[in-house]
Amino acid sequence: MSTSAASQPSKDQLATKAEAWSALFSEPMSDLVKRYTSSVFFDKRMWQADIQGSLAHAEMLAAQGIIGADDLASIQKGMAQITQEIESGAFEWKLDLEDVHLNIEARLTQLVGDAGKRLHTGRSRNDQVATDVRLWLRGEIDLIEGLLSELQLSLVEVAEQNVEVILPGFTHLQVAQPVSFAHHLLAYVEMFKRDADRMLDVRKRVNVLPLGSAALAGTTYPLDRERVAKTLGMDAVSQNSLDGVSDRDFAIEFTAAASLCMVHVSRLSEELIIWMSQNFGFIRIADRFTTGSSIMPQKKNPDVPELARGKTGRVVGHLMGLITLMKGQPLAYNKDNQEDKEPLFDTVDTLKDTLRIFAEMIGGQINPATGKKEGGITVNAANMRAAAQKGYATATDLADYLVKKGLPFRDAHETVAHAVKLAQQQGVDLSELPLAELQAFNPNIEADVFEALSLEGSLNARNTLGGTAPAQVRQQIAKNRARLV
């Protein structure tokens, strides 16, 4: 055997070198490194986005004359078979092929030969993965938008049934003023509406095409990137190839929006937990969302809102992780960026699961037999009202009453403080003080003061835009219904 023949690699050696990327490498990757660097078993969830992006890229390559029509037809046929295999569970995901992109490309080449090898013309895994993540996240944002609407609608439906129910509004967890329970729930509708608006805004920056940036510097092939963007329904094309492959702002921004949404869920969770406790007894959560105690048979624990409160920390942690991931990276793409996917995926999963379960926990679910919603939270209006009467919640109303009689507000404030002190000494509510005793504080007080001191009077008096008066609350419910249905 000649020296030149002896130096030629065997087919097995070629296969090994192919796995190690090129003939440049003299030894295969170790199994430990394969496991450490592989992402296929978590990034395979992006397979639809990968195929979608590849088909758009192939169609553009054919339109530009970079690959032939026969190659395009073969790629389309092969991708259709791969789609069927993945959906049926027959597709074999291989650790040696590292990620979703190489697994699909290798199977395509196996099915259609050289046409599969030509698919990667004019692109790199760097711009390919950036495109796939954006396509996948865009779809998830659309699903989250729907779930946010469902949760808002659940809150609106419960609010609609409880406009006249009065509970104490708190500041510093001290009884402050009476509010409509519906008004309280609509505050969360406003929060989740802002979350939905933020998601739509993030979507604009997610929906930008990096494909065509190639490894970092663009490509020598005459690509039509705008055509690919149009095919994929993307709003814009990235304008700098270095930024196109290395940018993960969109993932951080999404996770920030998700974190804020989970903070709103956590605040709602805290209130549900407090309201459900025996010391408050404002609501009951359906049994299917609670658990018992292994030792105390009387317990019903609000595990769902408690866990959601805990999962908020998990999502905020992912945000901190992504920010830290990017803070020290030079341009352009670095392997660090593989670490963006697991926190991003988990954030999406956590947020979707939480929104879905909260919509059902609050609003109930459809009974197939009746077609009506059943379950959800049950409101104890009597306990709410009793709590509102305990903390002199209408003290501000007495001050406002005196202001309308001509007393400066600061003087009225001081006068009412003395009245509250007397009521505390007697163990009664302000509305239970005799008229004569109230008049001792200010002679302008008349019998109509008791309307102002009633819980209903307090609510009805706040009949301004954004106020808790039932008339205002019903208007807000109607506006939200029209927006959501």
N, C-alpha and C positions, 0 to 999 in steps of 0.2 A: 504494500500500500504506500502510495506516495505521501510525502509530508503534507502536501496541500489537501489531499483527500482525508488524511488522518485528522487534520485540524477542522474539517467541516463538522458541524454539530449534527447529531442524530435527530430524528423526528421527536423522540421523547425529550431530548435536550431543548429542542425548539419550543415544545409545549411548556416546559418548565420556564424557559426564558420569557415566553409570551406572558405567563402569569406574573413575571417580575418586570413587566412593562416593555423591555426591549433587550436587544443583544448586548447592551451596555453592561448588564449585570452578570456577574460571574457565579452567583449562587442564588437559590430561591429564597423567598421570604420565609422566615421561621414561623412555625405554627403559633407561637406566642404573639408575634407581631401581627399576624393575620387576624387573630382574635381581637387584639388591642386596637387595630386601625379599621376593622370592618364596621360598616354601618348598615349592612343590608337588612338585618333583622329588625331595625326600627325605621329605616327610610323606605322600605318596600311599600309602605302605605302611600307613597307618592307615585305608584306605578301608572295610574291613569294620567296624571299630569305629565309624566315622562313620555308616555306614548303619544299623548296629544301634542306636546311640543315637538317631538321627533317627526310626526306626520306633517305638521305645518312646515318644519324645516325642510323635509324631503320635497314637499310640493313646491316650495320656493326654489330649491336647487334645480328641480326639473324645469321650472318656468324660466330660470336664468340660463339654462343650457349647460349647467355644471354636471348634472347626471342625466342619463337618458330616460325616456318615458318608460321603457321596459324595467329599468331599475326602480322607478317610482312605483310601478304596478306591483313589483315583487315585494317592495318594502310594505306597501299597504296590505297586501295579502298576508305577509308574515306577521305584521302587527295585529291583524284581525285574529289570527290563530293564537298568538300570544295572549291577547285579551281573553279569548275563550278559555285558554289553559289556566290563566290566573283566576278567573271567575269561578272555574270549576274546582280549583284546588289542585290541579294536576301539574302546575308549574313547579319546577324544582329550583328553589333559591339556594345558591351556592356561596358558602363563606369565602371560597378562594377568589370569587369574582367581586368581592369587597362591598359593592353597593348596588342599588336598584338599577342604575344606569348601565353598568357593565353586565349585569345579569340579563337584562333585556336585550342589549346589543349582541351578546354572545349567543343567545337563543335565536335571535333574528338571523345572524350569520349562519348558524347551524341550519336554519330552515331555508334561506334564500341565497346563501353563498356570497359572492362578491358584492352583490347589491347591498347586503347588510353592512359590509365593510365601508362602502361608499357613503353611508348615511352620516358618518361623523365628519365629512368634508366641511370645512369652514366653521367648525365649532370645537369647543373644548369641554371637558367635564366642568370646568370652572363656570362658564356661562350657561352650561346645560343645567347644572344643579341650581344656580341662582334663578333660572327660569322656572324650573320645576317647583321650587319652594313657593315662588310667587303665585303660580297657577293654583297650586294646592291650597295655599292660604286664602286666596281670593274666594274659592269655593266654600271654605270653612267660615269665612266672614259672612257670606250670604246666608249660611245656615244659622249662624249666631244672630243675625238680624231677625230672622224668623222667630227664633226662640225668645229674643227680647220682646218682640211684639206679643207673643203668647203670654209671657209673664206680666207685661203691662195690662193686657186684657183681663187676666185673672184678677189682678188688683182692682181694676175698674169695676168688674162684676161684683166683687165683694163690697166695694165702696157703694155701689148703687143700692145695695140692700141695707145699708147702714148709715144713710145720710143723717137721720135723726138721732142716732145713737151718740151719746155724749161720753167722752172719757177725759181724764185730766191731761192737759198738755204739760210737759215738764221742761224746766230748765234746771241744770245742775241736779237732775233727778229729784227735784223738789216740785211739788204741785205748783203750777204757774197760773194757767188760765184754762177754762174748759174749751175743748175743740170737738168738732164732729169726728167720729171715728173714720168716716169716709174721707174727710179732709186729710187726716193723718196718713191714710193709705195712698192718697193721691200725691203726697210728697215723694213717695218712692216711685210712683209713675214718672214724675218729673226727672228723678235721678236716672232711671233706666232709659228714658227718652234721650237724655244727654249721652248716655252710653251708646245708644244706637246711632246717634248723630256722629259721635267720635269714630265708631266703627266704619261708617260710610266715608268719613274723611280719610281715615287710614287706608281704606280700600283704594282710593285714588293713587296713593303713592306705592301701594303694593302692585297695582295693575300697570306696571311699566316693564317693557321687554329688555332684558340684558342680552338675549341670544344674539350672536353676531359679534360680541365683544371678544370671542374666542378665549385664549388663555389669559391675555391681559392687554394686548396691543391691537386688537382687531385682526383682520384676516386679509390675505391677498386675493381672495375670491370675490367676484362681483355680486355680493349678497344684496337682496332687497329686504332689508330689515323691516321696513314699513309694511310690506306685504305680509310678513309673518305676524307682526303685531295685529294687523287687521284680521287675519285668519283666526288668531287666538282671542280676539275681542279685547285686546289690551289698548289702553288709552294713549300710551306714549312709548317712545323708544329711548333707552338710556343714551345720553349724549357723550359719555366718556367711557372708554373701554376699561380703564383701570378701576373706575368707580363701579362700573357695571358688574364686574365679577366679585368685587370685594365688599360692596355695600350690604349691610344687614340692618340699616336703620329701620327698614320697614318691619322687620321682626321685633326689634326693640320697641318700636312705636305701638305695634299691635299688642305686645305683652304689657306695655304701660296702660293702654286702654282696657285690656282685660283685667289688670290689677285694680284699676279704679272701679270697674264694674263689680269685681269681687268684694271690694271695700263696701260698696252699697249693699250687696248681698249680706255681708257680715253685720252691717248696722241693723238691717232688717232681722237677721238671725238673732241678734242680741235682744231686740225687742220681743220677738216671738218667745224666746226663752224666758224672759222676765214675765211677760203677760201670761204664760202658761203655768208659772209657779203658783203653788197654793196661796202664797202671800198676796198675790194679785188676783189670779183666777179670772182674767179678762177673756181668755180664749181657751178652746180645746183644739188640739191638733189630732187629726184622724189617726186611729191606732196603727195603721199601716206605715206611718212615718215615725213611730216611736218604738222604744224598746223597754223591756222590764229590767229588774234587778235580779241578780243571782241569789241574793240573800233577803231582800226586802220586797215582799209580795205586793205591797201597795203602790209601788213606783211605776210611773210612766215617764220615761226620759225622752227629752226632745233631741234625739241623736242627730237627726238630719240637719237642723239649724246649727247645732253645736259643731258638727263635722264641717259644715260649710264655713263656719267662722274659722275653723282651723285650716281649711284648704286655702283660705285667703292668704295666709302666711306662705303657703307653698307657692302660689302664683306670684306673689310679690318677690319671693326668693328667686324665682326664675328670671324675673326682670333684672334683679341685681346681678344674677349670673351672666346674663347676656350683655349687660353693660360692661361688666368686668372682662368678659371674653374679648370684646372689641377694643378696649381702651389702649392696648399696647401693640396693636398690629400695624406694621408698615404696609404700604401698598405693594403688591396687590393681594391676590388670594393667598391664604395660608391654611394649612391643615387644621389649625385651631377652629376654623369655621365649621368643621364637621360637628363641633360641639353645640352648634346653634339649634340642632334639630330636636333633640330629646326634650329640652326645656320648652321649646315652641310647641311641639306635639302635645306634651303633657298639659301645657297651659290651655290649648284648644280643647282637649278632652275634658279637663276639669271644669272649664267654663261652660261647655255645652251640657255636661251632665248636671251641673248645678242649676242652670237656668231651667232645664227640662223638669227636674224634680221639684223645684220651687213653684213653677207654674201649676203643677198638679197638686202640690201640698196646699197651696193657698186657694186655688180655684176649684179643686176637685177634678174628677175625670168623667167622661161620658159613659153612662150606663148603656150598653148595647140594647138592652131590653126596652128602655124607656126613651132613649135618645137624649136624655137630660144629664146635666152635670150633677154629680153627687160627691159628697165628702168635702174635702178642703177644711178650712178652719171654721169652727163654730164659735160664735160671739156670745159672751155673757154680758148683755147690756146692763143688767141690774148691778153687777159688780163694778162695771166701769162708772156708772152714775154715782154709786156710793163712794167710790174713790175720789171722784171729782168734787164731792161735797165735803171732803175731809180737810182740804188744805186752804180754805178761804180763797178759792179760785176766782171769785168774783170781786175781789178787793179792788182791782184796777177799774172795774165797772163803777164802783162807788166813787172812786176818784174822778172818773170821767163825768159822772153825774154831777158832782160838785163843781167841776170846771164849767159845765153847761149852765150852772146857776151863778156863775160869775167869779168863782174862786180861782186864783192862780194855781196852776197844776202843782207846783212844789208845796204850796200850802194845803192843797187837797190831799196830796200824798201823805203829808204829816198827820192830817186829820184822820185819815183812814187808818193809819198805823195805830193811833190811839183806839179807834173802834175795834180793830182786830185784837188788840191786847185785851180789851174788855170781853170780847167774845171768847177768847181763849180762857180767861179767868172763869167765865161762866160755863165753859164747855159746850158752847152752841155755835152755830154758823152765823155769819153776818145777817143772813136773811131771817134768822130767828130772834134777833134782838128786837125788842119792842120799838115802835116808832118814836115814843117819847125819849128813849135812851139814845137813839140815833140823832134826834133833834138837839140833844144836849151838846153834841159835837158841832152841829151847825144848824141854826134855826131855819135855813132855807130847805132843809130836807122835808119832803112831803111823802104822802102815801104811795105815790108812783115809784118811789125808790125800790120797792120790793120787786117790781118788774125788772128793773135793772140788775137786781141782786140774784135773780133766778138764773139757772143754768141756760134755759132756753132763751131768756132775754139777752144774756151775754153773747150767745152765738148769733142771734138775729141782729144784734147791734153792729156786728162786724161784716156789714154787707157792702164791702168794697172789693174791687178786683183782687183776687188772690186771698181773700178772707175766708173765714170758716163758717160764715152764715150759710144755712142750708140752700138758700137760693143761689148763692155763688158756687157752692159745691156741685149742685145739679148742673149748672152751666159747664163747669169744668169736666164733669163726667160725660156730658153730651159731646163736648169738643174732642175728648180723648176717644170716645167710641167712634165718632166719625173718622178720626185719623187712623184708628187701628183695624176697623172692620172692613 
